[in-house]
Amino acid sequence: MGFIRTCVWTLMAVSLGVALATVEVGGKTPLQHARTAWRTSEAGDWLRDHADDAMDRARGALGEPQKPRERHSEEDRAALDRIIAKRSR
């Protein structure tokens, strides 16, 4: 019985994946809608930054050299823009 249940769930998951990738809703597939929404939100940047941090920590734990990365918040960028504006006058 467990084998049949596993096969049914696998078939349902594959069918859902095929439907998300091929059925068009409003001119785009649901996968394309989700991808567009993800790229326009800040969640993608947040997740990418945290994933990069985790990879850096893992590389550091393995003893691989780490390259420095610079990440600036919007407040830091605004402060830098103000400094540059003052000096360019």
N, C-alpha and C positions, 0 to 999 in steps of 0.2 A: 504494500500500500504506500509506503514511503517513496518508493521509486516512481510510482505513477504520479504522486503529488508533486515530486520534484520536476518531472517532465512537464506537467501541466503549468506549473509556475514559470519554468524556463520558456515554454512556448508563449505564455502570456507576456512575459518581459520582452522577448524578441519581437512579438507582434506590436507591442506598444512602441518600441524603438523604431520599427519600420514605419509605423503610422506617424510618429513625430517627425520623421525625416522626409516623408513623401507627401502627406496630405496637406493641401494648401488651404489656409484660412486667411482671407483678406489679402490674397495675392502672395503671401509668404507662408512657408511652413512654420509650425509652432517652434521648431528648433531655431529658425532664423529670427523669429520674434524674440525669443529668449536671449539669443546672442546679442541682438541689437539693444535690448533693455540692459543686459549685463555691461555692455561696453559704455553705455551712457551714464551708468550709475557710479558712485564712488566705491561701491562694494568690491568691484573688480580690482581697483587700485589697492584697497585695504588688504584684500586676500593675497594679492601678488606680493605686497610688501612683507606680510607675515610669512608667506611661503619662502621668500628670499632669505628672511632672517633665520628661519628654521634650517634652510640649506647651509647657510653660513656657519651656524652653530654646529651642524653635523660635520661639515668639512673641518672646522676647528678641532672637534673632538677626535677626528681621524688624523690630525696632524698636518693637513694640507694647508698651504699658505692661503690667507684670505686677502682679497683685494678690498681696499677701502671703498665705501659707497657713501655718497652724499645724498641725504634726503632732507629737504627743507619744507617746512609747513608754509601755509599761505601767509601767516603772520611774519615769518622770517623773510619771505620774498618781498612783502610789502615794506618791511623795515629796510631791506637792502635797496629797494627802489627809491625810498626816501633819501638814503645816504647818497646814492648815485645822483639823484636830482639836485641835492645841495651842492655837491662838488662840481657839477657841470655848469653851474650858473656863472 
